[in-house]
Amino acid sequence: MTKLTTIDFHGAKLVAIAGDRPETTLVAMKPIVEGMGLNWEGQRKKIMSHPLVSKGATVTVIPSEGGPQETTCLSLDLLNFWLATIHPDRIKDEAVRTRVIEYQTECARVLFNHFFGKAIASGDHLTAQQTGGIVKSVVTKMRADLLLEIRAEMQAEIAPLMASMQEAMRSFDPTGAFVHDYKPMLAILQDHKVPSKGRRALSAQCSTLCSRYLQSRGLGGMIRISRETGRRVFKHEGVKEWLAAGGSNIIIAARDAALGQNTLPFPKLIK
């Protein structure tokens, strides 16, 4: 039959099953969780689903006043690690928060001293060197597990940020900052009320003519390529100069032709 050990801890009864090492010493978790004032079922699910803590969890049949019953236990070497997964700042109830901090500060140490401190003092089971080795292995394991936990949490938090940054880089339009100063030729034709039919072909023609004009004048810096559309956009001042140099006549003529408003010659008067 499993031999249980009961340890008094600030008015609560901690239940454990002694082992020869912290890894084989099992601690009943329900009394600890309820002693802190937390919900047992919620913490039980958290323990069993945690990728690291669950490795030290086991369901053990232990005797009780009502007969043998299954109890979820955790190895002593992982108890402090599990306690560290509870964030006191997220607990609204001040009394519960105080109890949680109290358990995080003392619980694992009290249990460790109960099982292995006495052995050190009596010299019956462990030498100082053996105990030092146990303490070192526990601390090393806890540190490694804690680093893994921190790394996993950081990766979980950083991954969405990295994805967001990559998406922003993919959709970044270098002309975005110039949206008020630069326009595509299609928008210029719309400003001149050119009908939609045939507008895109005229836009390509005018875009080429405006580009040639600005480059011939040494004003190539007034032309940019939109990353979003892959088409040329023109600075307002450059478009204005091209329109004044004859571009406006090309657009107006094309617009009037599309609207059927070509200029007709006046008939000669009959004498």
Number of C-alpha atoms within 10 A of each C-alpha: 6 10 9 16 14 12 15 11 15 12 8 14 14 20 20 22 20 19 14 11 19 22 15 15 19 26 29 23 23 20 15 21 19 13 20 21 16 17 11 17 11 10 17 17 11 15 22 17 12 14 10 17 19 18 14 18 23 17 12 17 15 17 15 10 6 6 8 11 12 12 16 18 24 27 24 27 25 25 24 17 20 19 18 14 15 14 11 17 9 8 14 9 11 11 11 16 18 15 17 23 17 13 20 21 14 12 19 19 15 15 23 17 12 14 19 21 16 14 16 18 12 11 11 9 13 19 14 12 10 12 17 13 12 18 17 12 14 18 13 12 15 17 13 12 16 17 12 13 17 12 12 12 11 11 13 11 11 12 11 11 12 12 11 12 12 12 11 11 10 11 11 13 17 13 17 13 9 14 13 10 14 22 20 21 24 20 13 17 21 13 9 13 13 23 15 12 9 12 18 14 11 19 19 15 13 21 21 13 13 23 22 15 19 19 13 10 10 10 14 15 11 18 21 20 15 18 15 13 10 10 13 18 25 25 19 14 12 21 26 13 15 18 15 11 12 11 17 18 12 13 20 15 15 19 22 15 13 16 11 9 11 12 9 6 6 6 6 6 5 4 3
